[in-house]
Amino acid sequence: MRLVDMLDKGASVSGGAPCLECDGEVRTYADVLALTARIASALVVAGVRPGDKVAVLSANDPTAFTCVFGISRAGAVWCPVNPRNEAAENRDLLELSECSVLVFQASFAPLVEAIRGDLPGLRTLVCLDAGAGEEVAGATAWHDFLAAGEELDEVVDRAAVDDVAMIVGTGGTTGRPKGVVLTGTNLETMTALTLMSYPWPAERPPTYLALAPLTHAAGVLCFPVLCRGGQVVVMRSPDVGGFLDRVERHRVTHTFLPPTLVYMVLDHPSLDGRDLSSLECFWYGAAPMSTSRLEEALTRIGPVMAQLFGQTEAPMMVSTMAPADHFAADGSVARERLGSAGRPSALTTVAIMADDGTLLGRGERGEIVVRGSLVMRGYHRDPDATAAASAHGWHHTGDIGYLDDDGFLFIVDRAKDMVITGGFNVYSTEVEQAVMAHPAVADCAAVGLPDEKWGERLTVVVQLRPGADLDAAELQQFVKARIGSVKTPKQVEVWPDLPRSKVGKVLKTEIKAQLAG
């Protein structure tokens, strides 16, 4: 199934119904379908052929998101570009992906100007919000681009289209990014698992609120919503108050936020006075979440929290935890499960592997490995990295974890983030969970620093809640009482904010560099 087939499926159910809404402007399924046909035709006229790579560089925007389906309708491959990346990283990604067309918003013209000279393969530039006849960074204006194409019933021969749907950059924080090749089968599997694993309204199509970047998890979670003929409400920029306003106004049923933004929702002064009763599924993921704050969310937001675990190479649905899984049979919060990533999803096989490729039993810790049609085709133009990631016939996630006797998957750390102190293996996520339980802590990161005595000195950097104060010795005692002296940080630092990646993940490499400097 192509990406555009998911949109077409929704249109067959809800042709005249709202499809995309942003800042009061509503576009029906019929509107969106017509625009995808025009985009596809214009791409073909511009020389795009099946399998060519087309990049979109934009903040959250309904027209930019519609381009994804126009690209698919033309048989081309979507390359999402994170607008918050540095110019060099986006240049590397566009070069690696061999993009021939770049569609961008005018606000990113300086970035485009900075990289276009290094990309001779980039034949066509299109500016989404340039006026007719206006040239921005050497690009064709959107109106002129569309006008050059002819509207066709079927732009390309479906049989000529390979299954590759998108190439996604891995981030490039440790060097040049890798390009993850995801197929239509991968995304169809992800969509099917989403529809199978979580609640959906029976009486009406779903309404999904997209605040997080549509270039990442928030974007691909639109696909199952569109398959059901639902509406996607797009927020152009992150605003927690605006997020809560829209949940109420649009009677939102589904949404996704990473933990950092969930914490901001919980800390918003108006939360407890809001009507969130329409919510059926509030997904969280992309980073570990504090179990104490998750329990708070289950009470204050509602019994609708839903976890997902995946990675770019196996998108979103390696394991799932529906809202009901957060509770025991008697209706109480199942606290022992809150630290898990749910159970392996129905169409994905998950195992725990030792370094020598041996599969381990229940309760034993090792690397989480995955098989199934959710797993990527490979890394674009990088056979060595592809072979390394698929050693022993399994996809290697790089995460350390275990499966308990009930089949719940627990992720204890990234392999590279484990701290070896005094000869003991200490998993940073366990330390972070204990620190996050302190009422003064808004967020934190645990890292290991070189130490002559301990090998690595367990260090925690904390960000405080507004107006809070913290004594380092008191926090150490707080942690020691919960997880023991070996896992108690020997150094505590308080910073006003933690360094984060473009998608909000805490950058431990940068924390280590700052502490070492």
Secondary structure, DSSP 8 states (H G I E B T S, - for coil): --HHHHHHHHHHHHTTSEEEEETTEEEEHHHHHHHHHHHHHHHHHTT--TT-EEEEE-SS-HHHHHHHHHHHHTT-EEEEE-TTS-HHHHHHHHHHHTEEEEEE-GGGHHHHHHHGGG-TT--EEEETT--TT--BTTBEEHHHHHHTS---S--S-GGG--SEEEEEE---TTSS--EEEEEHHHHHHHHHHHHHHS---SSS--EEEE-S-TTTHHHHTHHHHHHTT-EEEE-SS--HHHHHHHHHHHT--EEEE-HHHHHHHHT-TTGGGS--TT-SEEEE-SS---HHHHHHHHHHT-TTEEEEEEETTEEEEEEEE-GGGGB-TTSSB-GGGTTS--EE-TTEEEEEE-TTS-B--TT--EEEEEEETTS-SEETT-HHHHHHHTGGGSEEEEEEEEE-TTS-EEEEEEGGG-EEETTEEE-HHHHHHHHHTSTTEEEEEEEEEEETTTEEEEEEEEEE-TT----HHHHHHHHHHHH-STTS-SEEEE-SS--B-TTS-B-HHHHHHHHH-
